[in-house]
Amino acid sequence: MVNVFLGLIVIFLILWKLKREVHKAEKETFDLVGSIIFSITLLLIMYGFSQLSTMRGVWLILLGALGILAFVKWKQRQKLLFWT
């Protein structure tokens, strides 16, 4: 019962504070490619850590690290294209 009460408080606070942040980002577009790269990267790293006792886990974490680099490069490229 306490969890339900705390969950409702958290949802209320999120909705109350999120409105202000959404208004600040009205002119920005959603970066679908960046979101996909970031999601796959997180998936690889999290699954890699769960499989860390095997060599597959090490490879997944390394692929996730490459995904972080790809995400940073993508965002830098987007920033350059946006400002030119």
C-alpha positions as CSV (number, residue, x, y, z in Angstrom):
1,M,0.0,0.0,0.0
2,V,2.9,2.3,0.7
3,N,4.3,1.6,-2.7
4,V,1.1,2.7,-4.4
5,F,1.1,5.9,-2.4
6,L,4.7,6.7,-3.2
7,G,4.2,5.8,-6.9
8,L,1.2,8.2,-7.2
9,I,3.3,11.0,-5.6
10,V,6.2,10.3,-8.0
11,I,3.8,10.3,-11.0
12,F,2.3,13.6,-9.9
13,L,5.7,15.2,-9.4
14,I,6.9,14.0,-12.8
15,L,3.8,15.4,-14.6
16,W,4.0,18.6,-12.7
17,K,7.7,19.3,-13.5
18,L,7.7,17.8,-17.0
19,K,5.4,20.4,-18.4
20,R,8.0,23.1,-17.9
21,E,10.7,21.1,-19.6
22,V,8.5,20.3,-22.6
23,H,7.7,24.0,-23.2
24,K,11.5,24.7,-23.3
25,A,12.0,22.1,-26.0
26,E,9.2,23.0,-28.4
27,K,11.4,24.0,-31.3
28,E,13.7,21.0,-31.1
29,T,13.0,17.9,-33.2
30,F,13.1,14.3,-32.0
31,D,16.4,12.5,-33.0
32,L,15.1,9.1,-34.0
33,V,18.5,7.7,-35.2
34,G,20.3,9.0,-32.0
35,S,17.6,7.4,-29.9
36,I,18.0,4.1,-31.6
37,I,21.8,4.2,-31.3
38,F,21.5,5.1,-27.6
39,S,18.9,2.4,-26.9
40,I,20.9,-0.4,-28.6
41,T,24.0,0.8,-26.8
42,L,22.3,0.6,-23.4
43,L,20.9,-2.8,-24.2
44,L,24.3,-4.2,-25.2
45,I,26.0,-2.9,-22.1
46,M,23.3,-4.0,-19.7
47,Y,23.0,-7.5,-21.2
48,G,26.8,-7.7,-21.4
49,F,27.1,-7.1,-17.7
50,S,24.5,-9.8,-17.0
51,Q,26.7,-12.2,-19.1
52,L,30.0,-11.0,-17.8
53,S,31.1,-14.4,-16.7
54,T,31.3,-15.5,-20.3
55,M,33.3,-14.1,-23.2
56,R,30.1,-13.1,-24.9
57,G,29.5,-10.6,-22.1
58,V,32.9,-9.0,-22.6
59,W,32.2,-8.7,-26.4
60,L,28.8,-7.2,-25.7
61,I,30.2,-4.6,-23.4
62,L,32.9,-3.7,-26.0
63,L,30.2,-3.3,-28.6
64,G,28.3,-1.1,-26.2
65,A,31.4,1.0,-25.8
66,L,31.7,1.4,-29.5
67,G,28.0,2.3,-29.5
68,I,28.7,5.2,-27.1
69,L,31.4,6.4,-29.5
70,A,29.0,6.2,-32.4
71,F,26.3,8.1,-30.4
72,V,28.8,10.9,-29.5
73,K,29.9,11.1,-33.2
74,W,26.3,11.2,-34.3
75,K,25.3,14.0,-31.9
76,Q,28.4,16.0,-32.9
77,R,27.5,15.7,-36.5
78,Q,23.9,16.7,-35.8
79,K,25.1,19.7,-33.9
80,L,27.3,20.8,-36.8
81,L,24.6,20.3,-39.4
82,F,22.1,22.2,-37.2
83,W,24.3,25.3,-36.8
84,T,25.6,25.6,-40.4
